Amino acid sequence: MVYKSRMEGPDADLLCDAVMSLQNREECYRFFDDLLTTGEFIALSQRIAVAKMLVNDEKYNDIANQTGASTATISRVKRCVSYGADGYVTVLNRLSERNENQDEA
């Protein structure tokens, strides 16, 4: 079955294609500096950090203390990690695999 996002559309496709075209961290920072406010970028960064800690079975209090995320944000990310579209899980698994492969090299 093919996944159908509720956000899908021509503008969203352009954004996805733009993100997929980035080739390194500097390009990502440059793109996000232009695209997002500092607050938006921090919020997105915080959510992926929360997701990583949730996948690693860390406790809400530890996550809140380390990331500064509210319990509402942690709960929302937890719901996405557990019952969402597998976006967080897919990305975190790929990053973990890449880190493991780099450690072996």
BALO-553015 format. One line per field, with one value per residue: residue number from 0; chain; x, y, z of N, C-alpha, C, O in turn. Coordinates in Angstrom, 3 decimals. Example, Ala and Ser with C-alpha at 12.3 -4.5 7.8 and 13.67 -1.06 7.14 Angstrom:
2
n = c(0	1)
chain = c(A	A)
n_c1 = c(13.190	12.850)
n_c2 = c(-5.690	-2.250)
n_c3 = c(7.800	7.080)
ca_c1 = c(12.300	13.670)
ca_c2 = c(-4.500	-1.060)
ca_c3 = c(7.800	7.140)
c_c1 = c(13.200	12.900)
c_c2 = c(-3.300	0.030)
c_c3 = c(7.800	7.870)
o_c1 = c(14.236	13.409)
o_c2 = c(-3.319	1.138)
o_c3 = c(8.465	8.039)
***
This chain:
105
n = c(0	1	2	3	4	5	6	7	8	9	10	11	12	13	14	15	16	17	18	19	20	21	22	23	24	25	26	27	28	29	30	31	32	33	34	35	36	37	38	39	40	41	42	43	44	45	46	47	48	49	50	51	52	53	54	55	56	57	58	59	60	61	62	63	64	65	66	67	68	69	70	71	72	73	74	75	76	77	78	79	80	81	82	83	84	85	86	87	88	89	90	91	92	93	94	95	96	97	98	99	100	101	102	103	104)
chain = c(A	A	A	A	A	A	A	A	A	A	A	A	A	A	A	A	A	A	A	A	A	A	A	A	A	A	A	A	A	A	A	A	A	A	A	A	A	A	A	A	A	A	A	A	A	A	A	A	A	A	A	A	A	A	A	A	A	A	A	A	A	A	A	A	A	A	A	A	A	A	A	A	A	A	A	A	A	A	A	A	A	A	A	A	A	A	A	A	A	A	A	A	A	A	A	A	A	A	A	A	A	A	A	A	A)
n_c1 = c(0.836	0.522	1.618	-0.407	-0.209	-1.769	-0.912	-0.061	0.595	1.183	2.928	3.918	5.177	7.230	8.675	9.485	11.051	13.021	14.274	15.238	17.165	19.327	22.762	24.630	25.416	25.992	24.619	22.045	21.783	22.019	19.763	17.644	18.072	17.205	14.581	13.155	12.126	14.212	13.008	11.186	12.960	14.331	12.213	11.595	14.044	14.113	11.946	12.808	14.943	13.592	12.076	14.125	15.083	12.794	12.518	14.734	13.825	13.841	12.918	10.092	10.585	13.396	13.723	12.364	13.967	16.461	15.940	14.274	11.720	8.154	5.817	3.559	4.502	6.282	4.469	2.956	4.887	5.527	3.118	3.181	5.519	4.705	2.212	2.077	2.934	5.293	7.462	9.385	10.528	11.570	13.544	15.197	16.060	17.539	19.548	20.789	21.712	23.498	25.357	26.318	27.544	29.544	31.057	32.120	33.824)
n_c2 = c(-1.176	2.209	5.105	7.850	11.130	13.560	16.049	16.288	17.741	20.059	22.191	21.090	18.861	20.135	21.188	18.776	17.668	19.628	19.359	16.750	17.197	18.323	18.099	18.036	18.837	21.603	22.707	22.068	23.651	26.202	26.229	25.860	28.111	30.106	29.288	28.865	30.389	31.140	30.146	28.257	26.430	25.576	24.364	22.196	20.831	20.174	18.398	16.148	15.373	14.687	12.538	10.710	10.185	9.058	6.727	5.467	4.710	6.522	8.332	10.551	12.778	12.986	13.491	15.937	17.546	17.453	18.361	20.531	20.439	20.614	18.679	18.263	18.487	16.321	14.225	14.429	13.878	11.291	9.993	10.162	8.687	6.189	5.666	6.964	7.986	6.666	8.244	9.483	7.135	5.857	7.711	7.871	5.206	4.957	6.865	5.701	3.288	4.360	5.550	3.258	1.963	3.816	3.616	1.108	1.423)
n_c3 = c(0.000	-0.799	0.849	1.708	2.327	4.422	3.981	1.445	-1.748	-4.481	-3.582	-1.228	-2.292	-3.684	-1.517	-0.241	-2.309	-2.433	0.100	-0.145	-2.058	-0.826	0.031	2.075	5.537	5.823	3.602	4.412	6.767	5.573	3.884	5.756	7.350	5.620	5.143	7.581	10.707	13.538	15.864	14.807	13.688	15.988	17.353	15.641	15.719	18.412	18.582	17.064	18.622	20.976	19.987	19.396	21.972	23.108	21.556	22.500	24.925	27.087	30.057	30.568	32.304	32.232	29.513	29.244	30.926	29.601	26.987	27.177	26.321	26.538	28.491	27.003	24.360	24.359	24.739	22.391	20.429	21.239	20.686	17.895	17.361	18.275	17.008	14.610	11.250	10.866	10.282	12.050	13.118	10.858	9.981	12.274	12.505	10.128	10.570	12.773	11.651	9.798	11.514	12.810	10.648	10.062	12.359	12.053	9.957)
ca_c1 = c(0.000	1.255	1.216	-0.990	-0.127	-2.804	-0.255	0.408	0.171	2.311	3.883	4.557	6.092	8.399	9.452	10.127	12.107	14.099	14.994	15.966	18.280	20.442	23.821	25.455	24.878	26.063	23.497	20.837	21.728	21.756	18.372	16.751	18.223	16.351	13.194	12.504	12.591	15.026	12.087	10.674	14.056	14.569	11.088	11.781	15.217	13.717	11.069	13.568	15.707	12.621	11.764	15.282	15.118	11.662	12.877	15.722	13.098	14.156	11.751	9.594	11.277	14.744	13.591	12.020	15.133	17.562	15.571	13.459	10.392	7.044	5.240	2.622	5.301	6.778	3.321	2.601	5.925	5.352	1.980	3.655	6.474	3.990	1.041	2.086	3.229	6.627	8.494	10.463	11.177	12.343	14.727	16.091	16.682	18.561	20.674	21.454	22.436	24.629	26.349	26.930	28.424	30.712	31.877	32.798	34.821)
ca_c2 = c(0.000	3.468	6.067	9.105	12.132	14.594	17.306	16.182	18.737	20.546	22.954	20.131	18.072	20.985	21.215	17.462	17.553	20.534	18.742	15.582	17.620	18.809	17.100	17.991	19.588	23.046	23.039	22.012	24.859	27.348	26.155	26.095	29.519	30.892	28.803	28.858	31.288	30.433	29.423	27.091	25.467	25.010	23.466	20.968	20.152	19.637	17.239	14.964	14.951	14.012	11.249	9.835	9.769	8.151	5.444	4.864	4.404	7.429	8.786	11.892	13.812	13.135	14.130	17.346	18.229	17.542	19.059	21.709	20.229	20.487	17.328	18.201	18.182	14.951	13.340	14.458	13.145	9.888	9.490	9.995	7.574	4.935	5.430	7.884	7.537	6.064	9.170	9.548	5.829	5.631	8.577	7.488	3.928	5.215	7.540	4.700	2.399	5.102	5.695	1.944	1.714	4.692	3.088	-0.098	1.799)
ca_c3 = c(0.000	-0.903	1.877	1.238	3.381	4.440	3.627	0.066	-2.729	-5.291	-2.784	-0.318	-3.123	-3.932	-0.279	-0.074	-3.314	-2.032	1.224	-0.656	-2.913	-0.005	-0.023	3.277	6.672	5.550	2.722	5.242	7.581	4.707	3.447	6.889	7.746	4.726	5.152	8.889	11.763	14.532	16.731	14.081	13.571	17.321	17.655	14.860	16.273	19.713	18.367	16.646	19.804	21.842	19.366	19.589	23.372	23.320	20.936	23.402	26.173	28.190	30.809	30.257	33.089	31.690	28.194	29.482	31.483	28.637	25.754	27.443	25.737	27.477	28.512	25.873	23.157	24.492	24.518	20.967	19.702	21.619	19.906	16.517	17.343	18.519	16.168	13.474	9.890	10.911	9.815	13.037	13.249	9.634	9.993	13.374	12.148	9.099	11.211	13.616	10.739	9.228	12.585	13.003	9.507	10.197	13.441	11.559	8.945)
c_c1 = c(0.888	0.706	0.714	-1.017	-1.282	-2.225	0.146	-0.199	1.384	3.358	4.633	5.540	7.374	9.287	10.183	11.276	13.301	14.930	15.823	17.143	19.500	21.497	24.700	24.850	24.914	24.913	22.180	20.702	21.408	20.284	17.421	16.879	17.314	14.872	12.462	12.980	13.446	14.138	11.525	11.745	14.328	13.457	11.229	12.950	14.883	12.859	11.843	14.427	14.803	12.307	12.905	15.332	13.960	11.947	13.889	15.152	13.492	12.864	11.397	10.360	12.685	14.711	13.303	13.225	16.232	17.220	14.847	12.062	9.340	6.532	4.218	3.357	5.806	5.654	2.933	3.611	5.808	4.214	2.401	4.621	5.727	2.917	1.001	2.415	4.614	7.740	9.672	11.244	12.062	13.650	15.704	16.765	17.785	19.779	21.474	22.285	23.661	25.738	27.056	27.912	29.680	31.645	32.685	33.923	36.134)
c_c2 = c(1.248	4.440	7.344	10.090	13.123	15.945	17.367	17.259	19.259	21.320	22.038	19.250	18.849	21.041	19.890	17.288	18.444	19.922	17.562	15.963	18.075	17.717	17.032	18.892	21.095	23.483	23.023	23.269	26.087	27.390	26.488	27.511	30.406	30.542	29.061	30.002	30.465	29.596	28.171	26.008	24.793	24.024	22.143	20.155	19.483	18.378	16.002	14.458	14.193	12.630	10.257	9.311	8.824	6.769	4.699	4.606	5.277	7.955	10.233	12.974	14.054	13.854	15.620	18.125	18.438	18.376	20.369	21.596	20.119	19.045	17.170	17.861	16.750	13.965	13.287	13.674	11.646	9.256	9.247	8.819	6.238	4.632	6.273	7.208	6.915	6.959	9.265	8.244	5.547	6.426	8.147	6.147	4.124	5.904	6.572	3.749	3.093	5.253	4.373	1.630	2.575	4.191	1.872	0.252	2.215)
c_c3 = c(0.000	0.136	1.227	2.399	3.279	4.024	2.156	-0.834	-3.455	-4.482	-1.822	-1.078	-3.404	-2.693	-0.070	-1.055	-2.963	-0.917	0.717	-1.549	-2.117	0.148	1.217	4.352	6.423	4.647	3.493	6.081	6.727	4.284	4.598	7.439	6.901	4.889	6.461	9.765	12.716	15.442	16.081	13.984	14.915	17.681	16.907	15.401	17.596	19.533	17.938	17.798	20.772	21.291	19.574	21.016	23.699	22.749	21.801	24.800	27.359	28.803	30.475	31.011	32.575	30.343	28.361	29.993	30.451	27.410	25.988	26.869	26.834	27.452	27.388	24.571	23.204	24.222	23.047	20.136	20.000	20.824	18.452	16.392	17.432	17.473	14.902	12.161	9.757	10.380	10.769	13.063	12.039	9.665	11.075	13.109	11.121	9.688	12.074	12.758	10.163	10.269	12.844	11.885	9.575	11.294	12.988	10.593	9.560)
o_c1 = c(1.883	-0.507	1.337	-1.770	-1.716	-2.974	0.637	-1.363	2.512	4.556	5.839	6.614	8.469	10.510	11.374	12.350	14.452	16.159	16.979	18.031	20.591	21.166	25.443	23.890	23.966	24.295	21.306	19.638	20.602	19.644	16.506	15.902	16.719	14.012	11.289	14.085	13.403	14.478	11.401	11.469	14.532	13.728	11.004	12.858	15.317	13.036	11.550	14.623	15.206	12.274	12.667	15.593	14.129	11.652	13.907	15.895	13.478	11.833	12.267	10.744	13.125	15.550	13.920	13.477	16.868	18.096	14.804	11.293	9.605	6.786	4.030	2.886	5.762	5.868	2.617	3.238	5.975	4.330	2.019	4.550	6.078	2.730	-0.009	2.200	5.066	8.831	10.824	12.475	13.179	14.724	16.907	17.933	18.852	20.913	22.704	23.426	24.730	26.918	28.265	28.990	30.761	32.865	33.791	34.865	37.072)
o_c2 = c(1.315	4.585	7.861	9.901	13.477	16.881	18.393	17.628	18.934	21.119	22.190	18.929	18.288	20.952	19.884	16.817	18.059	19.958	17.397	15.141	18.198	16.551	16.066	19.619	21.796	24.518	23.858	23.888	26.924	28.441	27.296	28.063	31.353	31.415	29.433	30.518	29.234	28.456	27.134	24.823	23.580	22.966	21.081	18.933	18.363	17.400	14.905	13.251	13.170	11.655	9.092	8.130	7.889	5.757	3.468	4.321	4.822	8.012	11.038	13.984	15.200	14.710	16.458	19.243	19.491	19.030	21.226	22.555	19.599	18.297	16.067	17.044	16.042	12.963	12.220	12.904	10.823	8.127	8.242	8.049	5.276	3.477	6.289	6.008	6.662	6.484	9.143	8.248	5.053	5.883	8.064	5.971	3.521	5.569	6.625	3.438	2.494	5.103	4.356	1.093	2.127	4.318	1.634	-0.522	2.559)
o_c3 = c(0.721	0.290	0.301	3.354	2.183	3.746	1.685	-0.686	-3.082	-4.681	-1.625	-0.568	-3.366	-2.800	0.244	-0.682	-3.170	-0.972	1.108	-1.777	-2.674	0.367	1.392	4.098	6.775	4.896	3.261	6.111	7.132	4.320	4.440	7.945	7.414	4.783	6.458	9.595	12.697	15.760	16.733	14.175	14.974	18.250	17.486	15.527	17.866	20.259	18.413	17.942	21.325	22.041	19.895	21.241	24.482	23.384	21.836	25.740	28.503	28.133	30.145	30.420	32.489	30.060	27.704	29.543	30.431	26.843	25.105	26.922	27.918	26.508	26.875	23.780	22.198	23.540	22.521	19.252	19.100	20.348	17.852	15.435	16.748	17.092	14.199	11.989	8.640	10.065	10.354	13.033	12.187	9.408	10.828	13.456	11.232	9.347	12.095	13.098	10.052	9.950	13.074	12.137	9.193	11.188	13.474	10.424	8.840)
***
